[in-house]
Amino acid sequence: MSGQEQLDNASMDSNSMGESLSNVQTLRIINVTFKLGYTYEQCEDDHWIIKPKLSNMVSATIPGLGNYFEQISGPKIEYVQMGWPGAGVSYDQREAFIESCKKSPFNLAPIFPADEAAIASAYQVFLKGYLWPFFHYSSRSFQREPYENYKKVMAEYGEAIKQEYFKKPDVQTVILLHDYHLVLLGAEVRKLLPHATIAFFLHSQFPSVELFRQMPIRSPILRSLLDNDVVGFQTFNYSRHFGIACHQVLGAEKSPRGVMGPNGKLTACIIRAAGIDVQAREQLVKANLEELKKEIQELKTSLGLEGRKLIVGRSFRLDINSGIKPKFEAYEKLLDQNPDLRENTVFMHCVGTLCGDEPQPSEEVLQLKGEIDSVCGRIGMRLGSFKFIPANFRDLGGNEISALAVDLLADVIVITPTRDGLNLHSHEALLAQSHAPLVDEPLRNAPLVLSEFTGSAMSLSGARIVNPHNQDQLAEAMLEALNMSEAEKKKKFKANLDYIQRNHSFHWWVSVLDDVLTNTDASPPSFRAASPAVAPPPSLVPVPFPMETCVKHYKEAKKALFLSDYDGTLTAIVAQPEDAKPSAKLRTALKGLCDSEKATFYAVSGRDRGSLAGWLGDLPIGIVTEHGCFCRQPGVDNMENWSPVETDISWRETIIKVMQDFTECTPGSRTEEKEVNITWHYRNAEEKFARWQAKDLEANLMNLASSFDIDICPGKMAVEVRPFGVNKGTSVFKILDHLVPNASEIGWIMCAGDDTADDQMFDAVHQWCDNNPTQKVSAYTIVVGRTTSKAKYKVDSHEDVIALLEACVATDGTVAK
């Protein structure tokens, strides 16, 4: 990310920073992790060199928070980082280590529990051996002693936090606890600091209630989490699992804002997907250009990449959820099914380190490594040659430059763990690709194949989402990625990169802290607080569409009018709006209608005029865009502005800010700014959470509607704001009353749409026919894919609408030129 892009993103965070955070003068953060996210190197003079791990989003970013908040005109930030240094610092070295921490610029307050054996047991046996597998859907046997050691360690953490808290009791302070390691710490801190602001953020998954209920310590964990003021999750699904578990295990009540515990205390639940430090990663590349170029050349040579495409798999470490072995087996299947790829591709999976942050690999890790080596050897023997090895596994040993080199060279990136809370490796790999020009490499725009069981699958809309347990699907996805056109790769890569650069780690901090202060403030809830949803209008039940009767009436009519929505009616609904181009079949049918002397066709859409004019502008049809803001008459080049002359659009800035806030906390959603209307789309977001957010957005926009002359219009996976009185219904009246030549001769009308916004079109047609009873118009209002609508008839698909157009063309005997 360039310096200007970083400033632009800071400006965006400044605009979206909530009132609760912007009103604070100084904010102190006591940031607690079980282990400090730093590397340590002891010098001969007992001094320690301490460096943050770039891969640790929390620890690597917090030292830069002060400068970032200064850029966005936020509060002054003070912080301290607390946690165990890990087994790499022995207890007899702790005095020297603590002195080095005091001199470091990272404000570290290391915690050394009294019993060194107890913390080792708590970490290795309970946390890594039991709780982490359990949270990742791999049940293990419960052992009481390591759990009791863990409780003892959490009590000591609580005491350390209390001492740190009272060093500055008069400064507004947030105690922020991170990840599954600290699930019992909230209760300890609340007991010691009953009035403190405590938040907990779970960076990993929260398992489904069916699994969680099997845990013998389920109640203490849930009660401790509810002792926090705020509990944060990466995705809505994890938050939902937590709420259901609290309800079923503790009898707690769920609410739109969170969970009401048995003691009557509300714990707010927030959803904020984490990001990476985009600027730091660009600086890492620029600071190591020569070493990186050398690493790239060595990789090209060792892997024999000349004339071959490189498929790269990535994971932080080797564990039961990495999904590495199935990935190699899927690659083997790909080569078996496509012999031409055997000489043209190389697959390499890289782990950051073989055993994560542990000094030695466990027996389980060594067993997994042996299985992977066996698969790689088999693929090499069967499908390789003396020239190159097709399947490779590498331990990068924590070398960030080696990881960058691998990511930069990837033609396809495959990240398919069987379980992962978010997975920021996908972000890192894609961002690395964007730095290719810095090392004189071409931009490969590598397609991303991503497991559906990662939190990032809900955010990276350009990724090909797969089930990692389905080898056929995984092999198919690899083939699809290898054969993808350059234009398609560029488009999908841009969609992913835009999200990564926009939702960086500093943005996560701003959002989380704002959420925490909003939900712990005694003042009225912010505009994000849920309000009752507005009840939908009454609807009719359409009947199956009578194709033959309709075409018969069309044939008998002197003049015919076609009114049709575009997306979902003339084309299929697609994930990316720019992909909804008209099919050849549709264009042929429209050309045939244009050649008919009796047919007049209008596309009446909510789209911007640029899209429809680009796709349909060469046809002499009528085009109405933005629900009636603009219209181009049939056979005319220019569009008229149908918005009322006195229309005030000063509301746009306020509405955009509100929608952008919802976009930031709803992964997969987006805000579309048209010439007049503003639309919040959530088709690519997690459905249940997005619908909940949409209702919340509607309610908040309704509160603003009293101050502006606007309409709030919920639609199909979208919420739109437009000037009061601008809608498809008024557009239809304008077409019928003023625009269609010889309107009195109209004997047949087709009006088709798929969205609730199209009900206004159906109403307008019905009303016009009722007001002109002497014309005896055969009117067919048709809804696509919905079972309730104000249309009289229903069809299943846009293909049925095109079939009707084709039938009418055939009846006329016209042939598209």
MOHU-V768414 format. One record per run of one state. SS is the DSSP state (~ for helix, > for strand, _ for the rest). FROM is the first residue (numbers start at 1). TO is the last residue. If there is no record, write none. Layout:
# MOHU-V768414
ss->SS from->FROM to->TO
ss->SS from->FROM to->TO
This chain:
# MOHU-V768414
ss->_ from->1 to->2
ss->~ from->3 to->16
ss->_ from->17 to->18
ss->~ from->19 to->22
ss->_ from->23 to->25
ss->> from->26 to->35
ss->_ from->36 to->37
ss->> from->38 to->42
ss->_ from->43 to->47
ss->> from->48 to->52
ss->_ from->53 to->56
ss->~ from->57 to->62
ss->_ from->63 to->64
ss->~ from->65 to->71
ss->_ from->72 to->75
ss->> from->76 to->84
ss->_ from->85 to->90
ss->~ from->91 to->103
ss->_ from->104 to->107
ss->> from->108 to->110
ss->_ from->111 to->115
ss->~ from->116 to->135
ss->_ from->136 to->143
ss->~ from->144 to->168
ss->_ from->169 to->172
ss->> from->173 to->178
ss->_ from->179 to->179
ss->~ from->180 to->182
ss->_ from->183 to->184
ss->~ from->185 to->192
ss->_ from->193 to->196
ss->> from->197 to->201
ss->_ from->202 to->208
ss->~ from->209 to->212
ss->_ from->213 to->217
ss->~ from->218 to->226
ss->_ from->227 to->229
ss->> from->230 to->233
ss->_ from->234 to->235
ss->~ from->236 to->250
ss->_ from->251 to->252
ss->> from->253 to->255
ss->_ from->256 to->257
ss->> from->258 to->260
ss->_ from->261 to->265
ss->> from->266 to->271
ss->_ from->272 to->277
ss->~ from->278 to->287
ss->_ from->288 to->288
ss->~ from->289 to->303
ss->_ from->304 to->308
ss->> from->309 to->315
ss->_ from->316 to->323
ss->~ from->324 to->337
ss->_ from->338 to->338
ss->~ from->339 to->341
ss->_ from->342 to->344
ss->> from->345 to->351
ss->_ from->352 to->362
ss->~ from->363 to->383
ss->_ from->384 to->390
ss->> from->391 to->395
ss->_ from->396 to->399
ss->~ from->400 to->409
ss->_ from->410 to->411
ss->> from->412 to->415
ss->_ from->416 to->419
ss->> from->420 to->420
ss->_ from->421 to->424
ss->~ from->425 to->434
ss->_ from->435 to->435
ss->~ from->436 to->439
ss->_ from->440 to->446
ss->> from->447 to->451
ss->_ from->452 to->453
ss->> from->454 to->454
ss->~ from->455 to->458
ss->_ from->459 to->463
ss->> from->464 to->466
ss->_ from->467 to->470
ss->~ from->471 to->482
ss->_ from->483 to->485
ss->~ from->486 to->502
ss->_ from->503 to->504
ss->~ from->505 to->520
ss->_ from->521 to->539
ss->> from->540 to->540
ss->_ from->541 to->542
ss->> from->543 to->544
ss->_ from->545 to->546
ss->~ from->547 to->556
ss->_ from->557 to->558
ss->> from->559 to->564
ss->_ from->565 to->566
ss->> from->567 to->567
ss->_ from->568 to->570
ss->> from->571 to->571
ss->_ from->572 to->576
ss->~ from->577 to->579
ss->_ from->580 to->583
ss->~ from->584 to->594
ss->_ from->595 to->598
ss->> from->599 to->604
ss->_ from->605 to->608
ss->~ from->609 to->616
ss->_ from->617 to->621
ss->> from->622 to->625
ss->_ from->626 to->629
ss->> from->630 to->632
ss->_ from->633 to->639
ss->> from->640 to->641
ss->_ from->642 to->651
ss->~ from->652 to->664
ss->_ from->665 to->669
ss->> from->670 to->673
ss->_ from->674 to->677
ss->> from->678 to->681
ss->_ from->682 to->686
ss->~ from->687 to->705
ss->_ from->706 to->709
ss->> from->710 to->715
ss->_ from->716 to->717
ss->> from->718 to->723
ss->_ from->724 to->727
ss->~ from->728 to->739
ss->_ from->740 to->742
ss->~ from->743 to->745
ss->> from->746 to->753
ss->_ from->754 to->755
ss->~ from->756 to->771
ss->_ from->772 to->772
ss->~ from->773 to->775
ss->_ from->776 to->777
ss->> from->778 to->784
ss->_ from->785 to->788
ss->> from->789 to->789
ss->_ from->790 to->792
ss->> from->793 to->795
ss->_ from->796 to->797
ss->~ from->798 to->812
ss->_ from->813 to->817
